[in-house]
Amino acid sequence: MPPPRIGNGGVTALGAVAGTEADQTFADLVLPLVPAAHRLAFGMLQNPHECEDAVQEATFKAWRALPRLRDESNLRAWFLKIVANECRQRRRNRWWSIVKFASRDEEPTPVAGDHEAAMDMRRAVSRLPVEMRLAIVLRYYMDLPFDEVGRVLGVSGPAAKARVHRALVRLRVEVPEVSDDA
């Protein structure tokens, strides 16, 4: 049986568990989602090593949870939600705060032009609360529609749109030049 195709609505759970080789089917379905998972994890954690570990752990958790996935579920939103939860868990870890506070005193080397503006924006996004940062990363770094952002956040599409809007308002307060340029 050929692996299920990914359509406009994503892959359903029924398509994910179809087939005789469940592990290979899982690998075939999750492999295309891993780059998006890496972008999400990096957007939340801002550390490439932690990002890699979070995606690996989330993939393992997704593999274990696959039999509990509902037939009508969107595989991409389901997997990204597991990745987001793993990133949240890592940020709650005591060692995360110790490592992050120890490295905050270091100032990055100055760069000129657009790089400075990008660095300012990254710093402002990294200072947002976790839920606001997640909404911004899902919407603008990963370019997901509001309905899918809502599925990952566990809210409706309009509620996701409101969360993204509140995060943008907070960014405009922290980085005033964003509102002047936009």
C-alpha positions as CSV (number, residue, x, y, z in Angstrom):
1,M,0.0,0.0,0.0
2,P,1.6,3.4,-1.0
3,P,2.0,6.0,1.7
4,P,-0.8,8.5,2.0
5,R,-0.5,11.8,0.1
6,I,-0.4,15.2,1.8
7,G,-3.3,17.2,0.4
8,N,-4.3,20.8,1.0
9,G,-5.8,19.9,4.3
10,G,-2.7,18.1,5.5
11,V,-2.5,14.4,6.4
12,T,-5.2,12.9,8.5
13,A,-4.5,10.4,11.2
14,L,-6.3,7.7,9.3
15,G,-3.8,8.1,6.5
16,A,-1.0,8.1,9.0
17,V,-1.8,4.7,10.5
18,A,-2.7,3.1,7.2
19,G,-0.3,0.6,5.8
20,T,1.5,-2.5,7.1
21,E,4.8,-0.9,8.1
22,A,3.6,1.6,10.7
23,D,7.2,2.8,11.6
24,Q,8.0,3.4,8.0
25,T,4.7,5.2,7.4
26,F,5.4,7.3,10.5
27,A,8.8,8.2,9.2
28,D,7.5,9.0,5.7
29,L,4.8,11.3,7.2
30,V,6.9,13.1,9.8
31,L,10.1,13.6,7.8
32,P,8.6,16.4,5.7
33,L,7.5,18.1,8.9
34,V,10.9,18.1,10.6
35,P,12.2,21.3,9.0
36,A,9.1,23.2,10.1
37,A,9.5,21.7,13.6
38,H,13.2,22.9,13.7
39,R,12.1,26.5,12.7
40,L,9.4,26.4,15.4
41,A,11.8,25.1,18.1
42,F,14.5,27.6,17.2
43,G,12.0,30.4,17.2
44,M,11.0,29.4,20.8
45,L,14.3,28.4,22.2
46,Q,16.9,30.5,20.3
47,N,19.5,27.8,20.8
48,P,20.4,25.4,17.9
49,H,21.5,22.6,20.3
50,E,18.3,22.8,22.4
51,C,16.3,23.1,19.2
52,E,17.7,19.8,17.9
53,D,17.1,18.0,21.2
54,A,13.6,19.3,21.5
55,V,12.7,18.2,17.9
56,Q,14.2,14.7,18.5
57,E,12.3,14.3,21.8
58,A,9.1,15.6,20.2
59,T,9.5,13.1,17.4
60,F,9.9,10.2,19.8
61,K,6.8,11.4,21.7
62,A,4.8,11.7,18.5
63,W,5.8,8.2,17.5
64,R,4.6,6.8,20.9
65,A,1.4,8.8,20.7
66,L,0.5,8.0,17.1
67,P,-2.0,5.2,18.0
68,R,-4.0,7.7,20.1
69,L,-4.2,10.2,17.2
70,R,-7.8,10.8,16.1
71,D,-8.8,10.0,12.5
72,E,-9.9,13.5,11.6
73,S,-6.7,15.2,13.1
74,N,-4.3,17.2,11.0
75,L,-0.9,15.5,11.3
76,R,1.1,18.8,10.8
77,A,-0.8,20.7,13.5
78,W,-0.6,17.7,15.9
79,F,3.1,17.3,15.4
80,L,3.9,21.0,15.8
81,K,1.8,21.1,19.0
82,I,4.0,18.3,20.4
83,V,7.1,20.3,19.4
84,A,5.7,23.4,21.0
85,N,4.9,21.6,24.2
86,E,8.4,20.1,24.3
87,C,9.9,23.6,23.9
88,R,7.7,24.9,26.7
89,Q,8.8,22.0,28.9
90,R,12.4,22.7,28.2
91,R,12.0,26.4,29.1
92,R,10.3,25.5,32.4
93,N,13.4,23.4,33.3
94,R,15.5,24.9,36.1
95,W,18.7,24.5,34.1
96,W,17.3,26.5,31.2
97,S,17.0,29.6,33.3
98,I,20.5,29.2,34.8
99,V,22.1,28.9,31.4
100,K,20.1,31.7,29.9
101,F,20.8,34.1,32.8
102,A,24.4,33.3,32.7
103,S,24.6,34.2,29.0
104,R,22.5,37.4,29.1
105,D,25.5,39.5,30.2
106,E,27.3,38.9,26.9
107,E,26.6,41.5,24.3
108,P,26.6,40.4,20.7
109,T,29.2,41.9,18.4
110,P,27.8,45.0,16.6
111,V,26.9,44.7,12.9
112,A,25.7,47.4,10.6
113,G,22.6,48.1,8.5
114,D,19.7,45.7,8.3
115,H,21.4,43.2,10.5
116,E,21.1,45.5,13.5
117,A,17.4,45.9,12.9
118,A,17.0,42.1,12.5
119,M,18.9,41.5,15.7
120,D,16.7,44.1,17.5
121,M,13.6,42.3,16.3
122,R,14.9,38.9,17.3
123,R,15.7,40.3,20.8
124,A,12.3,41.8,21.1
125,V,10.6,38.6,20.0
126,S,12.8,36.6,22.5
127,R,11.6,38.9,25.3
128,L,7.9,38.1,24.6
129,P,6.1,35.7,26.9
130,V,6.2,32.1,25.6
131,E,2.7,32.0,24.3
132,M,3.0,35.3,22.4
133,R,6.4,34.2,21.0
134,L,4.8,30.9,19.9
135,A,2.0,32.7,18.1
136,I,4.5,35.0,16.3
137,V,6.8,32.1,15.3
138,L,3.9,30.0,14.0
139,R,2.3,32.9,12.0
140,Y,5.3,34.7,10.6
141,Y,8.4,32.5,10.8
142,M,6.5,29.4,9.7
143,D,3.8,31.2,7.6
144,L,0.9,29.1,8.9
145,P,-2.7,30.3,8.4
146,F,-4.6,31.4,11.5
147,D,-6.7,28.2,11.6
148,E,-3.5,26.1,11.8
149,V,-1.9,28.4,14.4
150,G,-5.1,28.0,16.4
151,R,-4.9,24.2,16.2
152,V,-1.3,24.2,17.5
153,L,-2.2,26.7,20.3
154,G,-5.4,24.7,21.1
155,V,-7.7,27.7,20.3
156,S,-10.0,28.7,17.4
157,G,-8.7,30.5,14.4
158,P,-10.1,33.9,15.5
159,A,-8.6,33.5,19.0
160,A,-5.2,32.7,17.3
161,K,-5.6,35.9,15.2
162,A,-6.2,37.9,18.4
163,R,-3.2,36.4,20.1
164,V,-1.0,37.2,17.2
165,H,-2.4,40.8,17.2
166,R,-1.7,41.2,20.9
167,A,1.9,40.0,20.4
168,L,2.4,42.4,17.5
169,V,1.1,45.3,19.7
170,R,3.6,44.3,22.4
171,L,6.4,44.2,19.8
172,R,5.4,47.7,18.6
173,V,5.7,49.0,22.1
174,E,9.2,47.4,22.6
175,V,10.5,48.3,19.1
176,P,9.0,51.6,18.2
177,E,10.7,51.8,14.8
178,V,8.7,48.8,13.7
179,S,5.5,50.9,13.8
180,D,7.1,53.7,11.9
181,D,8.3,51.4,9.1
182,A,5.2,49.3,8.8
